Amino acid sequence: MIYKVLKKQNNSEMCFVCGIHNESGLNTSYYELENNQLIGVFKGHDVHQSYPERMHGGIVTALLDETIGRAVQTLDENIWGVTVEITVRFVKPVPLDQVLYTVGYVTNMRSRMFEGEGYVCNTDKEILATAKAKYFIQHVDKIVSDIDFVREQWIYVDDAKDSEVKSFDLPK
Ligand SMILES: CCCCCCCCCCCC(=O)SCCNC(=O)CCNC(=O)[C@H](O)C(C)(C)COP(=O)(O)OP(=O)(O)OC[C@H]1O[C@@H](n2cnc3c(N)ncnc32)[C@H](O)[C@@H]1OP(=O)(O)O
């Protein structure tokens, strides 16, 4: 299925998954899609490996955690959460040095918690890992208390290549 991009989400300064200045991180770019799903585009490198040529499962988990957690902002950009539970199924090895997608969406929204699901796939639409996760909703000033995170470290990155990113072909 092909889904149109509605909006690019911000990046952070130093988050392992989306931090633009985290040199060991994945530098993931996130786009909100027309079906309320969120897609992250990333590429792993040798610093992210477990066995040679495959991404570490903990890093795959971090990707899915962040992607599902961010997906809530496709519904309301002022909702922030912290993860309380995540379950991951590693379906196939996640390769390094190739562009891959991580997709997340909310499945259940309540007043203090939300739940969601997600997956990692390759550009041939093969699913490599899936996850379900649960988040506790908190005000961003409570999650990050010593700085104004949104004002100081939540950054819109206007990458030249973004204007070419108009849609994604996904498995579901
Ligand atoms: C930078 C880029 C950003 C990018 C954008 C954002 C993307 C986010 C994705 C990444 C997020 C992370 O990795 S966050 C990092 C990992 N996660 C964390 O650090 C969370 C650490 N845990 C905590 O801070 C705490 O446990 C809290 C805040 C979640 C809850 O503590 P608390 O406030 O003391 O409250 P507590 O009484 O324990 O629980 C409150 C209620 O929630 C329920 N509850 C608690 N845990 C669970 C649970 N697993 N499953 C069911 N229910 C639960 C309790 O039963 C209780 O219900 P009742 O009895 O009141 O009914």
The ligand as an ORCA input file, in Angstrom:
! r2SCAN-3c Opt
* xyz 0 1
  C      14.245     12.424     22.744
  C      13.331     12.096     21.602
  C      11.881     12.044     21.983
  C      11.110     11.428     20.909
  C       9.638     11.415     21.145
  C       9.130     10.484     22.192
  C       9.328      9.031     21.906
  C       9.215      8.212     23.149
  C       9.809      6.865     23.000
  C      10.985      6.573     23.880
  C      10.585      6.616     25.322
  C      11.568      6.015     26.238
  O      12.437      5.268     25.921
  S      11.356      6.489     27.814
  C      12.595      5.708     28.701
  C      12.173      4.385     29.300
  N      11.068      4.523     30.230
  C      11.205      5.171     31.392
  O      12.220      5.753     31.733
  C      10.029      5.125     32.346
  C      10.502      4.860     33.759
  N       9.362      4.692     34.663
  C       8.810      5.755     35.280
  O       9.277      6.902     35.166
  C       7.625      5.487     36.167
  O       7.486      4.103     36.419
  C       6.310      6.009     35.552
  C       6.344      7.536     35.388
  C       5.978      5.359     34.207
  C       5.167      5.671     36.516
  O       5.584      5.972     37.857
  P       4.687      6.722     38.909
  O       4.306      8.048     38.409
  O       5.373      6.615     40.234
  O       3.408      5.925     38.962
  P       3.027      4.451     39.382
  O       2.176      4.599     40.589
  O       4.189      3.525     39.427
  O       2.154      4.079     38.092
  C       1.120      4.935     37.669
  C       0.051      4.075     37.119
  O       0.522      3.438     35.953
  C       0.424      2.029     36.091
  N       1.546      1.378     35.449
  C       2.849      1.626     35.604
  N       3.589      0.821     34.826
  C       2.713      0.048     34.159
  C       2.828     -1.002     33.192
  N       4.010     -1.432     32.733
  N       1.705     -1.555     32.715
  C       0.481     -1.165     33.179
  N       0.320     -0.179     34.052
  C       1.410      0.413     34.548
  C       0.430      1.790     37.589
  O      -0.217      0.590     37.915
  C      -0.359      2.984     38.091
  O      -1.745      2.796     37.884
  P      -2.817      3.130     39.026
  O      -2.525      2.190     40.145
  O      -2.572      4.579     39.373
  O      -4.125      2.898     38.340
*
